[in-house]
């Protein structure tokens, strides 16, 4: 969840993410140094939707509705080989990214009051953040180090709900793509 620095996150915030465990050993060290969300308990992931509903709005009916939306999508594979950048941010771009976009669009269609990143951006850019709020020189070093460990192919078969408890992000539920 890009932009979810633990010092900025509030108890009750939630987000939906696709974990990418295949990339965890590749990017972990860099994320722990350069991505505050990693220190706050968020694994290597591609964000489906952040912020999502406040925890007070997530009950059994909401969980069932999320499961219904996610369950309409089939598992898929994504290749992580190419880097991208936002200002101060280094990320890996999944290819193809259409399935990630469709997941986000489906959740937003069901909960239109939860636009991606609060509506800050016009386009959905699926990505796996490696570093945030860093100088280009630091991003260059991280990218050069990681380049030789790619590509990584990941199998996407679920979406996880994470909730911030005031200090850490905790997984609350997991929803299978079927």
C-alpha positions in Angstrom: 0.0 0.0 0.0 2.0 2.9 -1.3 1.8 6.0 0.7 0.8 4.1 3.8 3.8 5.1 6.0 3.0 3.8 9.5 3.4 7.2 11.0 0.7 8.5 8.7 -1.6 5.5 9.0 -4.5 5.5 11.4 -6.1 2.8 13.4 -9.0 1.3 11.5 -7.7 2.1 8.0 -7.9 -0.9 5.7 -6.6 -1.9 2.3 -7.0 -4.8 -0.1 -3.7 -6.3 -1.5 -2.4 -9.1 -3.6 0.6 -10.7 -1.7 3.5 -11.6 -3.9 5.4 -14.1 -1.8 7.6 -15.1 -4.8 9.2 -11.6 -4.6 9.5 -11.4 -0.8 13.1 -12.9 -0.7 14.2 -10.7 -3.6 12.9 -7.3 -2.3 12.6 -7.8 1.5 16.0 -6.2 2.4 15.4 -3.1 0.3 11.8 -2.8 1.4 12.7 -3.0 5.1 15.2 -0.2 4.5 13.3 2.0 2.1 9.5 1.3 2.4 7.9 2.2 5.7 5.0 -0.1 5.0 7.3 -3.1 5.2 8.4 -2.2 8.7 4.7 -1.7 9.6 3.8 -5.3 8.6 2.9 -5.1 5.0 4.4 -7.9 2.9 5.5 -7.5 -0.7 2.3 -6.8 -2.6 0.4 -5.1 -5.3 -2.3 -2.9 -3.9 -5.8 -3.6 -5.2 -7.4 -0.7 -3.2 -6.2 1.7 -0.6 -7.7 3.2 1.4 -10.7 0.8 1.6 -13.4 1.0 4.2 -12.8 1.9 7.8 -12.7 -1.2 10.0 -15.9 -0.1 11.7 -17.7 -0.7 8.4 -16.3 -4.2 7.9 -18.7 -6.8 9.2 -19.6 -10.3 8.1 -21.8 -8.9 5.4 -19.0 -6.8 4.0 -16.6 -9.7 4.1 -19.1 -11.8 2.2 -19.6 -9.1 -0.4 -15.8 -8.7 -0.9 -15.6 -12.5 -1.3 -18.3 -12.3 -3.9 -16.6 -9.6 -5.9 -13.1 -11.2 -5.7 -14.5 -14.7 -6.3 -15.7 -13.6 -9.8 -12.1 -13.4 -11.0 -9.9 -16.2 -12.0 -6.4 -16.9 -10.7 -3.6 -15.5 -13.0 0.1 -15.2 -13.4 2.1 -12.0 -13.5 5.7 -11.4 -14.4 7.8 -8.9 -12.5 10.8 -7.8 -14.6 10.5 -4.1 -15.2 11.0 -1.2 -12.9 9.0 2.0 -12.8 9.1 5.2 -10.8 6.9 7.8 -9.3 8.6 10.8 -7.7 10.8 9.4 -4.9 9.4 5.9 -5.4 10.8 2.7 -7.1 8.5 -0.1 -8.0 8.2 -3.3 -10.0 5.5 -3.2 -12.7 3.5 -6.5 -13.1 3.0 -7.7 -16.6 0.4 -8.0 -17.7 -1.4 -5.7 -15.4 -4.9 -5.9 -16.7 -6.1 -8.5 -14.2 -4.9 -6.2 -11.3 -6.8 -3.3 -12.9 -9.9 -5.4 -13.2 -9.8 -6.4 -9.5 -9.5 -2.7 -8.5 -12.2 -1.6 -10.9 -14.6 -4.4 -9.5 -14.1 -3.4 -5.9 -14.5 0.3 -6.7 -17.7 -0.4 -8.7 -19.1 -2.2 -5.6 -17.8 0.5 -3.2 -17.6 3.7 -5.3 -17.0 5.8 -2.1 -13.5 4.2 -2.0 -11.6 5.5 -5.0 -8.0 4.3 -5.3 -5.6 6.4 -3.2 -8.5 8.6 -2.2 -9.0 9.8 -5.8 -5.5 11.5 -5.9 -4.6 9.9 -9.3 -6.5 9.6 -12.6 -5.0 6.3 -13.7 -4.7 3.0 -11.8 -1.0 1.9 -12.0 -0.6 -1.6 -10.5 2.8 -1.8 -8.9 4.9 -3.4 -6.1 6.6 -0.7 -4.1 10.3 -1.2 -3.2 11.2 2.2 -2.0 9.3 5.4 -1.0 10.4 9.0 -0.3 14.0 8.4 -1.5 16.5 10.4 -3.6 17.0 9.2 -7.2 20.6 8.1 -6.3 19.2 5.6 -3.7 16.6 4.4 -6.1 19.3 3.8 -8.7 21.3 1.7 -6.3 18.3 -0.4 -5.3 17.3 -0.9 -9.0 20.8 -1.9 -10.0 21.0 -4.4 -7.2 17.7 -6.0 -7.9 17.9 -6.1 -11.7 20.0 -9.3 -11.8 17.4 -11.2 -9.7 14.6 -10.7 -12.1 12.3 -11.8 -13.7 10.0 -13.4 -11.1 6.8 -15.0 -12.1 4.0 -15.0 -9.5 0.8 -16.9 -9.3 -2.1 -14.7 -8.0 -4.9 -16.7 -6.4 -6.1 -14.4 -3.6 -6.6 -10.9 -2.3 -6.0 -10.1 1.4 -7.7 -7.5 3.6 -5.2 -5.7 5.9 -6.3 -3.4 8.7 -4.1 -1.0 10.6 -4.3 -1.4 14.4 -2.7 1.9 15.3 0.9 0.7 15.0 1.0 -2.2 12.5 -0.9 -3.6 9.6 -2.6 -6.9 10.3 -4.2 -9.4 7.8 -7.8 -9.6 8.6 -9.1 -11.9 5.8 -8.2 -13.6 2.6 -10.4 -14.0 -0.5 -9.8 -16.6 -3.2 -10.0 -15.9 -6.9 -12.0 -18.8 -8.4 
